[in-house]
Amino acid sequence: MREPRIAIVTGANNGIGFETAIGMAKAGYHTVLACRSEAKGQTAMADMKKRVPDGQFTLLLLDLSDFDSVRSFAAAFREQFDHLDVLINNAGVLDYSGRKAGNGYELQLMTNHLGHMLLTSLLLDMMPDMRESRIVSLSSVAHRGAKIHFDDIHCEHVEGVAAYSQSKLACLLFGDELDKKLRAAGREILSLSVHPGGSDSGLFDDMSRMQYYLMKIIAPLITHSNASAAQPALHAALSPNVKGGDYYGPQGFKELRGKVGPAERDASAKDPAAARRLWEVSEELIGEKFRL
Ligand SMILES: NC(=O)c1ccc[n+]([C@@H]2O[C@H](COP(=O)([O-])OP(=O)(O)OC[C@H]3O[C@@H](n4cnc5c(N)ncnc54)[C@H](OP(=O)(O)O)[C@@H]3O)[C@@H](O)[C@H]2O)c1
């Protein structure tokens, strides 16, 4: 492999992404923290340097809810680095109030799926064609029971967490479809998906206060730490014993905690026609073809 090995972790300043970035640095990767806030990113990087004193970190700004920001990030990355080994599409937002991105798109579809799809498209040509090159997509147990609302993709008529669930199903279908396309093109690069189980991260900060405090009491009983929740992504990024299209998560109670292993997919995440259709719809929403 070309040295230094380079990884990008999106949403690396908090929660699971923070621990994933530490894991990649410990594994010897120069780790690029792709964060939307300079201040939060700098604080996280200082903390990481305390945890991994010989680790190499670079902070670059990225707002996945804004295609222009994704393009600027990709350009800045190209200026500073000559290749990319591992892209961990970790950042995510869970919204309860129907928020929109600046371009009017549903915020979670935009941030969790479309922003990451564009980012991957803009960086794929920098990845050496070998099986150690990995793209890791973060899904969720919340993809279960979800569907892609092709007739209402911005979830104008969908209640509660269904829009989040749609976005996390989209991450999984994207990971699968990307791997299929890589295989069809005869490429060695692997696309894998993971879910972290459950962990008490910043993801739930926008819950109603009652739900939030209830979660604070229950979460420690059934979920695991952010460090443990980072293990599926680290496994997908680093293990020699994986293949493209694999889906990993914790193996304990309801897949919310525990050691890493193969994760269970809902029927909706085994639907190649939906994955193909989502790919095409996503290209239209992004406004350009994926650069394979
Ligand atoms: N924790 C769980 O129980 C759980 C369960 C299933 C799946 N997941 C998935 O795990 C991943 C990590 O989430 P987490 O639990 O660690 O949550 P978190 O603590 O809230 O971290 C999310 C990260 O994403 C970043 N982010 C949000 N919107 C962004 C944007 N527009 N552009 C760039 N970065 C953005 C956040 O940045 P700011 O700090 O600036 O907001 C933060 O760094 C997500 O994909 C989530 O869906 C988590």
The ligand as a MOL file (V3000), in Angstrom:
LIG
                    3D

  0  0  0     0  0            999 V3000
M  V30 BEGIN CTAB
M  V30 COUNTS 48 52 0 0 0
M  V30 BEGIN ATOM
M  V30 1 N -25.8770 6.5020 18.1060 0
M  V30 2 C -26.7110 5.5850 17.6890 0
M  V30 3 O -27.4220 4.9460 18.4960 0
M  V30 4 C -26.8240 5.2860 16.2250 0
M  V30 5 C -27.6460 4.2340 15.8330 0
M  V30 6 C -27.7280 3.9240 14.4820 0
M  V30 7 C -26.9960 4.6290 13.5490 0
M  V30 8 N -26.2210 5.6820 13.9630 0 CHG=1
M  V30 9 C -25.4700 6.3930 12.9280 0
M  V30 10 O -24.1340 6.5930 13.3720 0
M  V30 11 C -23.5820 7.7390 12.7260 0
M  V30 12 C -22.8650 8.6050 13.7510 0
M  V30 13 O -23.8310 9.1960 14.5980 0
M  V30 14 P -23.6080 9.4280 16.1480 0
M  V30 15 O -24.5500 8.5280 16.8550 0
M  V30 16 O -22.1730 9.4040 16.4890 0 CHG=-1
M  V30 17 O -24.2160 10.9070 16.2830 0
M  V30 18 P -23.5440 12.3010 16.7240 0
M  V30 19 O -22.8280 12.1690 18.0040 0
M  V30 20 O -24.6670 13.2870 16.6420 0
M  V30 21 O -22.5010 12.5680 15.5670 0
M  V30 22 C -22.9280 12.8940 14.2860 0
M  V30 23 C -21.8120 13.6010 13.5640 0
M  V30 24 O -22.3060 13.9710 12.2690 0
M  V30 25 C -22.0310 15.3480 12.0820 0
M  V30 26 N -22.9670 16.0020 11.1530 0
M  V30 27 C -24.2880 16.2040 11.2890 0
M  V30 28 N -24.7490 16.9130 10.2490 0
M  V30 29 C -23.6850 17.1640 9.4470 0
M  V30 30 C -23.5110 17.8690 8.2240 0
M  V30 31 N -24.5370 18.5050 7.6240 0
M  V30 32 N -22.2880 17.9200 7.6650 0
M  V30 33 C -21.2200 17.3110 8.2620 0
M  V30 34 N -21.3290 16.6580 9.4200 0
M  V30 35 C -22.5460 16.5900 10.0050 0
M  V30 36 C -22.1370 15.9540 13.4670 0
M  V30 37 O -21.5380 17.2210 13.4920 0
M  V30 38 P -21.9810 18.3290 14.5960 0
M  V30 39 O -21.3390 17.9220 15.8800 0
M  V30 40 O -21.4740 19.5960 14.0150 0
M  V30 41 O -23.4790 18.2710 14.6810 0
M  V30 42 C -21.3870 14.9030 14.2790 0
M  V30 43 O -20.0180 15.0600 14.1280 0
M  V30 44 C -24.7470 8.4280 12.0180 0
M  V30 45 O -24.7130 8.1120 10.6470 0
M  V30 46 C -25.9760 7.8060 12.6520 0
M  V30 47 O -27.0990 7.8090 11.7950 0
M  V30 48 C -26.1090 6.0170 15.2710 0
M  V30 END ATOM
M  V30 BEGIN BOND
M  V30 1 1 1 2
M  V30 2 2 2 3
M  V30 3 1 2 4
M  V30 4 1 4 5
M  V30 5 2 4 48
M  V30 6 2 5 6
M  V30 7 1 6 7
M  V30 8 2 7 8
M  V30 9 1 8 9
M  V30 10 1 8 48
M  V30 11 1 9 10
M  V30 12 1 9 46
M  V30 13 1 10 11
M  V30 14 1 11 12
M  V30 15 1 11 44
M  V30 16 1 12 13
M  V30 17 1 13 14
M  V30 18 2 14 15
M  V30 19 1 14 16
M  V30 20 1 14 17
M  V30 21 1 17 18
M  V30 22 2 18 19
M  V30 23 1 18 20
M  V30 24 1 18 21
M  V30 25 1 21 22
M  V30 26 1 22 23
M  V30 27 1 23 24
M  V30 28 1 23 42
M  V30 29 1 24 25
M  V30 30 1 25 26
M  V30 31 1 25 36
M  V30 32 1 26 27
M  V30 33 1 26 35
M  V30 34 2 27 28
M  V30 35 1 28 29
M  V30 36 1 29 30
M  V30 37 2 29 35
M  V30 38 1 30 31
M  V30 39 2 30 32
M  V30 40 1 32 33
M  V30 41 2 33 34
M  V30 42 1 34 35
M  V30 43 1 36 37
M  V30 44 1 36 42
M  V30 45 1 37 38
M  V30 46 2 38 39
M  V30 47 1 38 40
M  V30 48 1 38 41
M  V30 49 1 42 43
M  V30 50 1 44 45
M  V30 51 1 44 46
M  V30 52 1 46 47
M  V30 END BOND
M  V30 END CTAB
M  END
